[in-house]
């Protein structure tokens, strides 16, 4: 049995050529999209500079609100297992606060 080819059975054997018109059209579309992105970024930068000049862009952020937002981003960050990790830490902290003996007064 011959050794396996790294790219698969048909790698390099099937060629799909695009016409010159199709390549030119794709290049012009890419250039147009890049131009639109540059214009959008320039407008956003200009708007930010205008707001900073007027003093509207800088607002005082409450440290408690920032802390809440950071915790919320940790919980809903989108990475796999973040929510489970957060609530397991919460549960272990709650277990540590429970009095080991069954007494009424905590401490």
Secondary structure, DSSP 8 states (H G I E B T S, - for coil): -----TT-TTTTT------HHHHHHHHHHHHHHHHHHHHHHHHHHHHHHHHHHHT-S-----HHHHHHHHHHHHHTS-STTHHHHHHHHHHHHHHHHS-SS--SS--
